[in-house]
């Protein structure tokens, strides 16, 4: 049996002691190593706030002019269809609106139309109409370059028809004036867009001998041009 000298065994004892020694913390406990499958938690920065669409309606003043094609139908009074007084025609509308907030604007409108003859009344008949009132408009996509909108109006409506021998005059209320349109910003201040409309009027003042009837329905299609102040942001 070989005997080992104390000088030969000393390095072995030192190496064994270094291999068995594990570092400890201040409390004498061994630190817990992070698992490779579970990386240490990292504080993430808070998400960035997305700004709301810029306001292109609130406190904006818009003045618009619309050129319309108009198709009336219905009755001016009981048993008297409007086609016996006039046919289809065209006209124009002016409107002025002010934005209450980023979606809603209030305004006023005025319109005039000229109607031609119809097969029921012959080539000698014609008519004109005049209306004015207030409206509320809701902007669906404000802040965008293309801004769809819907509006509802209420006002006064007058209609006069002439033939070779007679003249008929009517006046009443436009109980419903619904419009669907869109604004396209051609520039910061200039807007263009189509307008589709449907309205219904009931006449209170009628020629003698005619009784209450109606309503008179009008379908319209137009192109609107408007000016916006202070303009698109």
C-alpha positions in Angstrom: 0.0 0.0 0.0 1.4 3.4 -1.1 1.6 6.1 1.5 0.9 9.7 0.5 3.0 12.4 2.0 1.3 15.4 3.6 2.9 17.7 1.0 1.2 15.7 -1.9 -2.3 15.6 -0.4 -2.5 19.4 0.3 -3.3 20.5 -3.2 -6.1 17.8 -3.5 -7.7 19.1 -0.3 -7.6 22.7 -1.5 -9.2 21.8 -4.9 -11.9 19.7 -3.2 -12.7 22.5 -0.9 -13.1 25.0 -3.8 -15.3 22.6 -5.7 -17.7 22.0 -2.8 -17.9 25.7 -1.7 -21.1 27.6 -3.0 -21.5 31.3 -2.5 -24.2 32.5 0.0 -25.9 35.7 0.6 -25.7 37.9 3.7 -28.1 35.6 5.5 -26.0 32.6 4.7 -28.5 31.2 2.2 -27.7 30.1 -1.3 -29.1 32.5 -4.0 -31.8 31.1 -6.3 -30.8 31.0 -9.9 -33.3 32.2 -12.5 -34.7 29.4 -14.6 -33.6 29.6 -18.3 -37.3 29.1 -19.3 -38.5 32.0 -17.2 -36.5 35.1 -17.9 -36.5 37.8 -15.2 -39.4 40.2 -15.4 -38.7 43.5 -17.1 -40.8 46.6 -16.4 -42.6 47.5 -19.7 -43.1 51.2 -20.5 -46.8 52.4 -20.4 -48.6 52.3 -23.8 -48.6 55.5 -25.8 -51.8 57.5 -25.8 -53.5 57.7 -29.2 -54.8 61.2 -29.8 -58.4 61.6 -30.8 -59.1 62.7 -34.4 -58.6 66.4 -34.9 -61.7 68.5 -34.6 -62.8 69.9 -38.0 -66.4 70.7 -37.1 -66.6 72.3 -33.6 -66.6 76.2 -33.9 -66.4 76.0 -37.7 -68.7 78.0 -39.9 -69.7 76.5 -43.2 -71.5 78.2 -46.1 -72.7 76.0 -48.9 -74.5 76.1 -52.2 -76.1 73.0 -53.8 -77.4 72.5 -57.4 -80.3 70.1 -57.4 -82.3 67.8 -59.7 -85.8 67.4 -58.2 -88.5 64.7 -58.7 -91.8 65.5 -56.9 -94.6 63.0 -56.3 -97.5 62.6 -54.0 -100.6 64.9 -53.7 -101.0 68.6 -53.2 -104.5 68.1 -51.8 -107.1 65.3 -51.6 -107.5 63.7 -55.0 -105.1 66.1 -56.7 -101.7 64.6 -57.5 -98.8 66.9 -58.0 -98.2 65.4 -61.4 -101.4 67.2 -62.5 -99.8 70.5 -61.7 -96.2 70.1 -62.8 -93.4 67.6 -63.6 -89.8 67.3 -62.5 -87.2 70.1 -62.5 -84.2 71.6 -60.8 -83.1 74.3 -58.4 -80.7 75.4 -55.8 -80.2 75.4 -52.1 -78.1 77.6 -49.8 -77.2 76.6 -46.2 -75.2 78.0 -43.3 -74.1 75.9 -40.4 -72.1 76.3 -37.2 -70.4 73.4 -35.4 -71.4 72.8 -31.8 -68.8 70.1 -31.2 -66.7 67.7 -33.2 -69.7 65.9 -34.7 -72.9 68.0 -34.6 -73.6 71.3 -36.4 -76.8 73.4 -36.5 -77.8 75.6 -39.4 -80.4 77.2 -41.6 -81.3 76.6 -45.2 -83.2 78.2 -48.1 -84.1 76.6 -51.4 -85.9 77.4 -54.7 -86.9 75.1 -57.5 -88.4 75.4 -61.0 -90.6 72.6 -62.3 -91.6 71.9 -65.9 -94.6 70.3 -67.4 -95.9 66.8 -67.1 -97.9 64.4 -69.3 -101.0 64.9 -67.1 -101.2 68.6 -67.5 -99.7 69.1 -70.9 -96.9 71.3 -72.1 -98.6 74.5 -70.8 -98.1 73.9 -67.1 -95.2 74.8 -64.9 -94.5 75.5 -61.2 -92.0 76.9 -58.8 -91.4 76.2 -55.1 -89.7 78.0 -52.2 -88.7 76.7 -48.8 -86.7 77.7 -45.7 -86.0 76.4 -42.3 -83.6 75.0 -39.8 -81.6 71.7 -39.6 -79.2 69.6 -37.6 -76.3 67.8 -39.2 -74.3 64.9 -37.9 -70.8 64.3 -39.3 -69.8 60.6 -39.3 -66.1 60.9 -40.2 -65.1 64.4 -39.1 -61.4 65.0 -39.2 -60.9 62.9 -42.3 -60.5 64.3 -45.8 -63.8 62.6 -46.8 -66.5 63.4 -44.2 -69.9 61.7 -44.7 -72.9 63.3 -42.9 -76.6 63.0 -42.4 -79.0 65.9 -41.7 -82.6 66.5 -40.7 -84.5 69.7 -41.3 -87.9 71.3 -40.7 -89.4 74.5 -42.2 -91.9 76.3 -44.4 -92.7 75.3 -47.9 -94.6 77.1 -50.7 -95.6 75.9 -54.1 -97.2 77.6 -57.0 -98.4 76.1 -60.3 -99.7 77.8 -63.5 -101.5 76.6 -66.6 -103.0 78.4 -69.6 -106.1 79.4 -67.7 -105.5 78.9 -63.9 -103.0 79.6 -61.2 -102.7 77.5 -58.0 -100.9 78.5 -54.9 -100.1 76.3 -51.8 -98.3 76.9 -48.5 -97.5 74.7 -45.6 -94.9 72.9 -43.6 -92.0 70.8 -44.7 -92.3 68.2 -41.9 -89.3 66.1 -42.9 -86.2 67.1 -44.8 -83.7 64.2 -44.7 -80.4 64.5 -46.5 -77.4 62.2 -46.9 -74.1 63.7 -48.2 -70.4 63.9 -47.9 -67.8 66.6 -47.8 -64.5 66.1 -49.6 -61.9 68.7 -48.7 -60.5 69.9 -52.1 -58.4 72.3 -50.1 -58.2 73.6 -46.6 -61.3 75.8 -47.0 -63.1 74.4 -50.1 -65.4 71.4 -49.8 -67.2 69.4 -52.6 -69.6 66.5 -52.4 -72.8 64.8 -53.4 -76.2 65.2 -51.6 -79.2 62.9 -51.7 -82.4 64.2 -50.2 -86.0 63.1 -49.4 -88.6 65.5 -48.0 -92.3 65.6 -47.2 -94.5 68.6 -47.0 -98.1 69.1 -46.0 -100.0 72.1 -47.3 -102.2 74.1 -44.9 -103.2 76.9 -47.3 -104.8 75.6 -50.5 -106.9 77.0 -53.4 -110.6 77.3 -52.8 -112.5 74.1 -53.3 -109.6 71.8 -52.4 -109.5 69.8 -49.1 -106.5 68.6 -47.1 -104.5 65.9 -48.6 -100.9 65.0 -49.4 -98.2 64.9 -48.5 -96.0 66.1 -51.3 -92.8 64.0 -51.5 -89.7 65.3 -53.2 -86.6 63.3 -54.1 -83.5 65.3 -54.9 -79.9 64.7 -56.0 -77.4 67.5 -56.0 -73.7 68.6 -55.9 -72.7 70.8 -53.1 -69.8 73.3 -52.8 -69.0 74.9 -49.5 -66.6 77.2 -47.8 -65.3 76.4 -44.3 -63.9 78.9 -41.8 -61.3 78.6 -40.2 -60.7 75.6 -42.5 -59.5 72.0 -42.1 -56.8 71.7 -39.5 
